[in-house]
Amino acid sequence: MELRRYWEIIVKRKLVLIVFIIAFPLLVFILMKTVKPIYMSKGTIWLKIDALPQLFITNIPKEFGIFDFSWKDNFAATVTGIMGTDPARNAISEMGLKDKDGKLFTLDDFVNPNILNLIYQKKGVDLKNVINSDTFEIIGYSDDPNEALAIAEQMVKNCKGAFMKMYKDLAKEVIAMMDKRLQEVMEQLKNADNDLADYKAKTQIVSVADQAKTLISEISTMEAELYKVRRSLKSSQDSLSSIKRILSEQPEYKESSTTLESNPVVSEAKKQLLITQLNMAKLSFEKTTEHPEVKALQQQADSAKEVILKETEKTFSSQVSQRNSYFDTLISTYGNTEIDIVKNLAAEDMLTRQIDYKKKRLTDWSGMEEKLLVLTRNVDNLKAVYTTYVSNIEAARSALKLDISNVVVIETPVMGNPDDNLYFPPKKKKVFIALSFIIGVFSGLMMIFLLEYLDDKVWSAKDAEEILGTKAVGVLPKSESAEVGSLHASAFEDGIHNLMANSNLLKGGTMAKVSSFVSPARMDGKTSVACFMAAALAKQGKNTLVVDGNLRSPAVHKALKVSNGRGLSDYLADDKVNLDEIILKTPVENLSAVPAGAASIEHPQTCFDSERFGAFITAVTKKYDSILIDTPSLENGSDALVLSRHAEDVFVLLSQGKTSRKQARAIKEALGLAKFNVVGVVLNRAKYL
């Protein structure tokens, strides 16, 4: 909204502002002169927040429970609310404080009264928080200075007792909550201990670092042993190859060697020996050599060895008739070398498996160690929380046994010179009156804009344009004394000339031959506008006719000072009445009028829609330069719409401060449906231009 618009609103409702500006200071002045003085006495207390439940709830991680008290987020409001209940109720009862009706004060009347209530009831108490801190002011009021002091002292005493009680009640609440949480933590700790023990038993982890060192050492030892076994295996395999090569060079041994390699008994014995050696290697990690199972396996191994040696000897003996000691030694070595190879293969296989297993276990321990740390940390945290809960509960129980106050009185209520403790009237009366003047101005402005917001009336040309969606062609001032055709120009006549000029500019030419004037309600000034515009046209030398189409409430004859004996109604009701009988000359040169007439017509709109009225318009159009039709208001029916069908231009009149926005929207809808050529809207009876 533009600044100019604000100023227009204030000027329009200036009486409201004047009333408020005068009324507020005057009321304050009268009160200061007539009201009995009211005194006050103030005390200040400090509520130690650190002595409240937070003192007993410390060092507890959020994940183990958040303690929440409904008052902590709105501490000041909650504390003043507590002070304004039981302490105030007890003070009223103990001091016997009664209102003007002889009844004990209610809390609503006694606690935090506004200045008007205090002036009326003479007693009260004000409870204030000092700038969102933990300090609170207690102010007692009374028309008796000693009673004001007594009220403040009693309230300080009662508040102190109330907060001591609240302190103990909250300590009990804390104990109950922490006891419940302690049981939950104990259950969690028990489960955590069980989880840790189960995991250690399952993974056989005690000390990850020490066990990892031992495992690495074992792997290193086994790898060294594996290296030796592989060297021995390679040596045995090389020896066997050499023996076979030497034997193959002798024809008599070559066939025996080939037969031995394909001997199924030897192959089965070697397989049995390999299995037995592997089983013995496995048992060696768990049992001693004296164990029956180990001894049984050793016997099986010895049997397999004996079979290999015998079959070797047997094969060579059956095919060689003559042998010397050298080849006998080679044959014996052949069998033993076969046995050594099997033993080394078994040892290699077992060592390889053990090394792979231990390496995998070493790799898995990194993940196991992380989980072990998590489980251990969880147990440690729960133990710490358990200890904290126990400590906090003991502290809270100890506090209950002590008579400790969490309220400190930092300013005791006093009453020295009563004039120094005067609440009303204030010492600085001029300042108070000046303040009331400012409040009056502010309140007046607020009331003005509230009334403007609630007002549904059309007040400006801009309002009219926005509602009707058409241009405002004129704003006419309210005028009770202007006469049509007067020699003395008036503001209203000036407005008419401006209206005509604006409409011509808007159309890009002169006025239409036939124009009508419509409005939502009676007394919107259609007759005056039509007659004054007709007079203005007549003065310009145009032969002008004003037709009074308002057969329900005619007024043209009064405005133009002509007779209403015969007129339009007579012409429409009686075919024998001719046109010349109803057209009357007016005191204004070039201006004629057709009054409404005396004949009674029940439904005028039907006559306006008749051929006779159409013939009337055709006849006067040929005879006159300009014809202006005054119509009834739309609230009286559709007469205006039927009449306006015969007009080339339609002017819509709205009354400033009288026409409602609802009425304006209704006329817009009616004219839009009829598709009239609306020249523009005219804001009439304007007090504020």
Summary of the structure (lengths in Angstrom):
residues: 689
radius of gyration: 59.5
end to end distance: 17.6
largest distance: 179.0
contacts: 2141
relative contact order: 0.10
helix: 63%
strand: 12%
